[in-house]
Amino acid sequence: MAPSTLSIFLFSLLLLSPFSNSQSPPKPQAFIFPIKKDVSTNQYYTTIQIGSSPTTFNVVIDLGGKFLWFNSLDYFNAASSYRPILCGTPQCRIAEGVGCVFCFLSPPVPGCTNNTCSDYALNPFTGTQGYNGLGQDVLRVYSTRGDQYRVNDFPFQFSDPVLRQGLASPTAGLIGLGRTRISLQAQLASAFKIRQKFALCLPSSGNDGNMIVGQGAYSSPFPEIAKSLLSTPLIRNPVSTFGNEQIGNLTVEYFIDVKSIRVGEKTLSFNKTLLSINKNTGAGGTSIRTVRPYTGLHRSILNALITEFVEAAASKNITRVVSVAPFEACFDSKTVGSSKTGPDVPTIDLVLQSKSLYWRFYGSNSMVRVSSDVICLAFVDGGSNLTGPTTSVVVGGHQLENHLLEFDVSASRLRFSSSLLLHGTSCSQFRAS
């Protein structure tokens, strides 16, 4: 008997249904996010899509940030699927919110909702803090295979516009990669049951990089580079470095245990207790921050570095010239040779668990060009923390560029490459296979 018209119609619907097995994307193992560098601020940012009718905008990447916060008029006008995180709910406990806000605007809108779980957002460039309610909406992400997925209840704060001051002009907020349960990698790990891990490859000016969240496979030549990554523990500061959190909380930032610092083969002379974290005050130690353009050092460490670097540079017939703020050791670029890793200057090592395990910075990461004929040592006075204890060494973005960094949050380990320039590649070539 010939099939009925109704049977053929129903069979056609089954083939076209988005819920059929033929249309369902595979379970993702990793997600990819583009990274760009804003040349005027030296800030690194990525692009996100949020909302059921998605709004697309850029957000600064902060390794030490707690969560996503932003202020976007485009999102405000299209936020039909926005929902507040109410006080006392499981989502509020996961967010570890600080108090409740009550806002009786009718109808409720992002930034003004009643009985809402709240927290402080920090602008790390100005030190400004904003207290506001937390919300949730759909976050759209792309797997390394190119498929799009939805995270239906992604938490964030729609912040006061004052927090945008000091951010790169293409951006509307900041996305946190810190050790919290509502950071980007933690939420993706929870939603898709993948490992809480991310690989970061920051580009130099004029290039793009990528971040891969999860257990991703890299495109060539990065699988070979990954085999030779060095490894060091990620440690915790027992005192929060964020001003509005109670002392005793575990910091959300990433610290590594640096034992000494070398220029060439010579170890710098300074008070080594500065490299340890004071368990009572939280001061000292070494953190890694993408929101610092250059590595900041305690004044006495910077003095020791400059003294030894200038002496080692002189032995290579490199001529020192007048300083250019904020840099204190500058040189005539005509007296500096070149190599595959940038200016041919003395190397700088952060020595880790042993003298044979170190993170080395060559000229491309240790020097910055400030004019056509002047280059400067790209390490600066770290000053004092605006909101909490002062860290002695804060490894900044310029030193991170063109290094492959794997933050295995689940295992509390950092794996890092030598300069990718040694391998004939750069972060602009970092892709998933």
C-alpha positions as CSV (number, residue, x, y, z in Angstrom):
1,M,0.0,0.0,0.0
2,A,1.4,3.5,-0.9
3,P,2.3,5.7,2.1
4,S,-0.2,8.4,2.9
5,T,0.5,12.1,2.4
6,L,0.4,12.5,6.2
7,S,3.0,9.8,6.8
8,I,5.4,11.4,4.2
9,F,4.8,14.8,5.9
10,L,5.6,13.5,9.4
11,F,8.7,11.7,8.1
12,S,9.9,14.9,6.5
13,L,9.5,16.8,9.8
14,L,11.5,14.2,11.6
15,L,14.4,14.6,9.2
16,L,14.3,18.4,9.5
17,S,13.8,18.5,13.2
18,P,16.7,20.3,15.1
19,F,16.3,17.6,17.8
20,S,17.0,14.7,15.5
21,N,20.3,12.9,16.0
22,S,21.6,14.0,12.6
23,Q,21.3,17.6,13.7
24,S,22.6,17.4,17.3
25,P,26.2,18.6,17.6
26,P,28.6,16.3,19.5
27,K,29.4,16.8,23.2
28,P,31.9,19.6,23.3
29,Q,35.4,19.1,24.8
30,A,36.6,22.7,24.5
31,F,35.5,26.2,23.5
32,I,37.5,28.9,21.7
33,F,37.5,32.6,22.2
34,P,39.4,35.2,20.1
35,I,41.8,37.6,21.7
36,K,42.7,41.0,20.5
37,K,45.0,43.7,21.9
38,D,44.0,47.3,22.1
39,V,47.2,49.2,21.2
40,S,46.2,52.5,23.1
41,T,45.7,50.8,26.5
42,N,47.6,47.5,26.1
43,Q,44.5,45.6,27.2
44,Y,43.5,42.2,25.9
45,Y,39.9,41.5,25.1
46,T,37.6,38.9,23.7
47,T,34.1,38.9,22.1
48,I,31.0,37.4,23.7
49,Q,27.3,36.9,22.8
50,I,24.7,37.1,25.5
51,G,20.9,37.0,25.5
52,S,18.2,34.9,23.8
53,S,18.3,37.5,21.0
54,P,22.1,37.8,21.3
55,T,23.9,41.0,21.9
56,T,27.5,40.9,20.8
57,F,30.2,43.1,22.5
58,N,33.8,43.0,23.7
59,V,35.1,42.4,27.2
60,V,38.5,42.8,28.7
61,I,40.1,39.5,29.9
62,D,41.1,39.4,33.6
63,L,43.0,36.4,34.9
64,G,42.2,37.6,38.4
65,G,38.6,38.7,37.8
66,K,35.8,37.1,39.8
67,F,33.0,37.1,37.1
68,L,31.6,38.8,34.0
69,W,30.5,42.4,34.5
70,F,29.5,44.9,31.8
71,N,27.4,47.9,30.9
72,S,25.9,47.7,27.4
73,L,23.0,49.9,26.2
74,D,22.5,47.5,23.3
75,Y,22.0,44.6,25.8
76,F,19.8,46.8,28.1
77,N,17.5,47.5,25.2
78,A,17.3,43.8,24.1
79,A,17.4,42.0,27.5
80,S,14.1,40.1,27.2
81,S,15.6,36.9,28.7
82,Y,17.5,38.6,31.6
83,R,16.6,37.2,35.0
84,P,18.0,38.4,38.4
85,I,19.7,35.9,40.7
86,L,17.5,36.1,43.8
87,C,18.8,36.2,47.3
88,G,18.9,32.8,49.1
89,T,18.9,30.7,45.9
90,P,21.5,28.1,45.0
91,Q,22.8,30.4,42.3
92,C,23.4,33.1,44.9
93,R,25.4,30.6,47.1
94,I,27.5,29.5,44.1
95,A,28.2,33.2,43.3
96,E,29.1,33.8,46.9
97,G,27.2,37.0,46.8
98,V,27.7,39.8,49.3
99,G,24.3,40.9,50.6
100,C,21.0,41.8,48.8
101,V,19.9,44.9,46.8
102,F,16.3,46.1,46.6
103,C,15.3,48.2,43.6
104,F,11.6,48.8,43.0
105,L,11.7,50.2,39.4
106,S,8.7,48.8,37.5
107,P,9.1,46.8,35.4
108,P,12.5,45.5,36.6
109,V,15.4,46.0,34.3
110,P,19.0,44.9,34.3
111,G,20.8,46.8,37.1
112,C,17.6,47.4,39.0
113,T,15.7,44.4,40.4
114,N,14.3,43.5,43.7
115,N,15.6,41.0,46.3
116,T,18.7,40.4,44.2
117,C,21.9,38.6,45.2
118,S,24.7,41.2,44.9
119,D,28.4,41.6,44.9
120,Y,31.2,44.0,44.2
121,A,32.7,44.4,40.8
122,L,36.2,45.8,40.5
123,N,37.7,47.8,37.7
124,P,41.4,46.8,38.0
125,F,42.6,49.8,36.0
126,T,41.1,52.6,38.1
127,G,40.4,50.7,41.4
128,T,36.8,51.7,41.2
129,Q,34.3,49.2,42.8
130,G,30.7,48.9,42.0
131,Y,28.1,47.2,44.1
132,N,25.1,45.8,42.2
133,G,22.8,42.8,41.7
134,L,23.8,39.7,39.8
135,G,21.8,38.4,36.9
136,Q,21.7,35.5,34.5
137,D,21.1,35.0,30.8
138,V,22.0,32.9,27.8
139,L,25.7,32.9,26.8
140,R,26.4,31.6,23.3
141,V,29.8,30.0,22.9
142,Y,31.6,28.1,20.0
143,S,33.3,24.8,20.4
144,T,36.7,24.3,18.9
145,R,34.9,22.3,16.2
146,G,32.9,25.4,15.2
147,D,29.5,24.3,16.7
148,Q,27.5,26.9,18.7
149,Y,26.2,26.0,22.2
150,R,24.1,27.8,24.8
151,V,24.8,28.2,28.5
152,N,21.3,29.1,29.7
153,D,21.9,30.6,33.1
154,F,25.3,32.3,32.8
155,P,25.8,34.7,35.8
156,F,27.1,38.2,35.5
157,Q,26.6,41.7,36.8
158,F,25.0,44.5,34.8
159,S,27.1,47.3,36.2
160,D,27.1,51.0,36.7
161,P,28.5,52.8,33.6
162,V,31.2,54.5,35.8
163,L,33.0,51.1,35.9
164,R,33.7,51.4,32.2
165,Q,36.1,54.3,32.8
166,G,39.7,53.2,32.0
167,L,38.6,50.3,29.8
168,A,39.7,50.0,26.2
169,S,37.3,51.9,24.0
170,P,36.1,48.8,22.1
171,T,35.0,47.1,25.3
172,A,31.9,47.2,27.5
173,G,33.1,45.3,30.6
174,L,35.4,42.6,31.9
175,I,35.3,38.8,32.0
176,G,36.9,37.1,34.9
177,L,39.0,33.9,34.7
178,G,39.7,33.8,38.4
179,R,39.3,30.9,40.9
180,T,35.5,31.3,41.5
181,R,32.5,29.2,40.7
182,I,31.1,31.8,38.4
183,S,34.2,32.6,36.3
184,L,34.0,31.7,32.6
185,Q,36.0,28.5,32.7
186,A,34.2,27.3,35.9
187,Q,30.7,27.8,34.3
188,L,31.6,26.1,31.1
189,A,33.1,23.2,33.0
190,S,30.0,22.9,35.1
191,A,27.6,23.2,32.1
192,F,29.3,20.7,29.8
193,K,31.1,18.4,32.3
194,I,34.6,19.3,30.9
195,R,37.8,19.8,32.7
196,Q,38.3,23.2,34.3
197,K,41.3,24.2,32.3
198,F,42.1,26.9,29.8
199,A,45.0,27.7,27.4
200,L,45.9,31.4,26.9
201,C,48.0,32.8,24.1
202,L,48.2,36.6,24.2
203,P,49.1,38.3,20.9
204,S,51.6,41.1,20.4
205,S,50.4,44.4,18.9
206,G,48.8,44.1,15.5
207,N,48.1,40.4,15.8
208,D,45.3,38.2,17.2
209,G,45.5,35.3,19.6
210,N,43.1,32.7,21.1
211,M,42.0,31.2,24.3
212,I,40.8,27.6,24.5
213,V,38.7,26.6,27.5
214,G,38.5,22.9,28.2
215,Q,40.6,19.9,26.9
216,G,41.3,21.2,23.4
217,A,43.5,19.8,20.6
218,Y,45.8,22.3,19.1
219,S,46.7,22.8,15.4
220,S,50.3,22.3,14.2
221,P,52.9,23.1,15.4
222,F,51.4,23.5,18.9
223,P,51.0,19.8,19.7
224,E,54.8,19.4,19.5
225,I,55.3,22.6,21.6
226,A,52.8,21.3,24.2
227,K,54.9,18.2,24.7
228,S,57.8,20.3,26.0
229,L,55.8,22.6,28.3
230,L,57.3,23.3,31.7
231,S,55.1,22.9,34.8
232,T,54.8,24.6,38.2
233,P,52.1,24.6,40.9
234,L,49.5,27.3,41.1
235,I,49.5,28.4,44.7
236,R,46.9,30.4,46.7
237,N,47.4,33.5,48.7
238,P,45.6,32.8,52.1
239,V,44.6,36.4,52.3
240,S,42.3,37.9,49.7
241,T,43.9,40.5,47.4
242,F,40.4,42.0,46.7
243,G,39.6,44.8,49.2
244,N,35.9,43.9,50.0
245,E,36.5,40.2,50.7
246,Q,37.1,39.1,54.3
247,I,40.6,38.2,55.3
248,G,41.0,34.5,55.3
249,N,39.2,33.9,52.0
250,L,41.3,32.2,49.4
251,T,42.3,34.6,46.7
252,V,40.8,34.3,43.2
253,E,44.1,35.2,41.6
254,Y,46.8,32.9,40.3
255,F,50.1,32.8,42.1
256,I,53.3,30.9,41.3
257,D,56.2,30.2,43.7
258,V,59.2,32.2,42.4
259,K,62.4,31.4,44.4
260,S,64.8,33.9,42.8
261,I,65.4,36.1,39.7
262,R,68.3,36.0,37.4
263,V,69.8,38.3,34.7
264,G,71.9,36.1,32.5
265,E,73.5,33.7,34.9
266,K,73.6,36.1,37.8
267,T,71.1,35.9,40.6
268,L,69.8,39.3,41.8
269,S,70.5,40.3,45.4
270,F,67.5,41.5,47.4
271,N,65.4,40.5,50.4
272,K,64.1,37.0,49.3
273,T,61.3,37.1,51.8
274,L,59.6,39.4,49.3
275,L,59.1,36.4,47.1
276,S,57.1,34.6,49.8
277,I,53.5,35.3,50.6
278,N,53.0,36.6,54.2
279,K,50.4,34.3,55.7
280,N,49.1,37.1,57.9
281,T,48.9,40.1,55.6
282,G,48.8,38.4,52.1
283,A,51.7,40.7,50.9
284,G,54.5,39.4,48.7
285,G,54.6,36.5,46.3
286,T,54.3,36.4,42.5
287,S,51.0,36.7,40.6
288,I,50.1,36.6,36.9
289,R,47.7,39.4,35.7
290,T,46.6,40.1,32.1
291,V,45.3,43.5,33.2
292,R,48.8,44.8,34.0
293,P,50.6,45.9,30.8
294,Y,54.1,45.3,32.1
295,T,55.5,43.3,35.0
296,G,55.4,45.3,38.2
297,L,58.1,44.8,40.8
298,H,58.6,45.8,44.4
299,R,60.9,48.8,44.5
300,S,63.9,47.0,45.9
301,I,63.5,44.1,43.3
302,L,63.3,46.6,40.5
303,N,66.4,48.4,41.7
304,A,68.4,45.2,41.7
305,L,67.1,44.2,38.3
306,I,68.0,47.6,36.7
307,T,71.5,47.6,38.2
308,E,72.3,44.1,37.0
309,F,70.6,44.5,33.6
310,V,72.4,47.8,32.8
311,E,75.7,46.2,33.7
312,A,75.0,43.1,31.6
313,A,73.9,45.3,28.7
314,A,77.0,47.4,28.9
315,S,79.1,44.2,28.5
316,K,77.3,43.8,25.2
317,N,78.2,47.4,24.2
318,I,74.6,48.5,24.6
319,T,74.4,52.2,25.3
320,R,72.1,53.5,28.0
321,V,70.1,56.7,27.3
322,V,67.7,59.0,29.2
323,S,64.8,57.2,30.8
324,V,61.3,57.4,29.3
325,A,58.5,57.1,31.9
326,P,57.3,54.8,33.2
327,F,60.4,52.9,32.3
328,E,63.7,53.5,34.1
329,A,66.3,51.8,32.0
330,C,66.4,52.8,28.3
331,F,68.9,52.2,25.6
332,D,70.0,53.4,22.2
333,S,68.3,50.8,19.8
334,K,71.1,51.3,17.3
335,T,73.5,49.7,19.7
336,V,71.2,46.6,20.2
337,G,71.5,43.6,17.9
338,S,68.5,41.5,16.8
339,S,67.7,37.8,17.1
340,K,64.8,35.5,16.4
341,T,63.5,36.3,19.9
342,G,63.6,40.1,19.5
343,P,66.3,42.6,20.7
344,D,69.5,40.8,21.6
345,V,69.7,41.7,25.3
346,P,70.5,39.8,28.5
347,T,67.9,37.2,29.4
348,I,65.7,37.5,32.6
349,D,64.7,34.4,34.4
350,L,62.0,33.8,37.1
351,V,63.5,30.7,38.8
352,L,60.9,28.3,40.2
353,Q,61.3,25.0,42.1
354,S,64.9,24.5,41.1
355,K,67.7,26.4,39.4
356,S,67.0,24.3,36.3
357,L,63.3,25.2,36.1
358,Y,62.7,28.8,35.1
359,W,60.5,31.1,33.0
360,R,62.8,32.9,30.7
361,F,62.1,36.3,29.0
362,Y,64.0,37.2,25.9
363,G,64.2,40.6,24.3
364,S,60.7,40.5,22.7
365,N,59.2,40.2,26.2
366,S,61.8,42.1,28.2
367,M,62.0,45.2,26.0
368,V,59.6,47.8,24.6
369,R,60.2,50.3,21.8
370,V,59.2,53.8,22.9
371,S,60.5,55.6,19.8
372,S,62.4,55.0,16.6
373,D,65.7,54.9,18.3
374,V,65.0,54.1,22.0
375,I,64.0,50.8,23.6
376,C,63.4,50.3,27.3
377,L,63.4,47.6,29.9
378,A,59.7,46.7,30.2
379,F,59.6,46.2,34.0
380,V,58.1,48.9,36.2
381,D,57.6,49.9,39.8
382,G,54.7,47.9,41.0
383,G,53.6,50.5,43.5
384,S,50.9,49.7,46.1
385,N,47.7,47.6,45.5
386,L,44.7,49.9,45.2
387,T,42.4,47.5,47.0
388,G,44.3,45.0,49.1
389,P,47.8,43.5,50.0
390,T,50.6,44.4,47.7
391,T,52.1,41.6,45.6
392,S,55.9,41.8,45.1
393,V,56.0,40.5,41.5
394,V,53.0,40.9,39.2
395,V,53.8,39.3,35.8
396,G,52.1,41.5,33.2
397,G,50.8,41.1,29.7
398,H,53.9,42.2,27.8
399,Q,55.9,39.4,29.4
400,L,53.1,36.9,28.7
401,E,52.8,37.6,25.0
402,N,53.8,34.8,22.6
403,H,54.0,32.2,25.4
404,L,51.5,29.3,25.5
405,L,50.1,29.2,29.0
406,E,47.9,26.3,30.2
407,F,46.0,27.0,33.5
408,D,44.9,23.6,34.8
409,V,42.6,24.9,37.6
410,S,41.4,21.4,38.5
411,A,45.0,20.3,39.2
412,S,46.3,23.7,40.4
413,R,49.1,23.7,37.9
414,L,50.5,26.1,35.3
415,R,52.2,24.7,32.2
416,F,54.1,27.2,30.1
417,S,56.2,27.3,26.9
418,S,59.4,29.1,26.2
419,S,59.0,32.0,23.8
420,L,57.1,30.8,20.8
421,L,59.5,32.8,18.6
422,L,62.1,30.1,19.4
423,H,59.8,27.7,17.7
424,G,59.3,29.8,14.6
425,T,55.7,30.6,15.5
426,S,53.6,33.0,17.6
427,C,50.2,33.3,19.3
428,S,48.8,34.6,16.1
429,Q,49.1,31.0,14.8
430,F,47.5,29.4,17.9
431,R,44.4,27.5,16.8
432,A,42.4,24.4,17.6
433,S,42.6,21.4,15.3
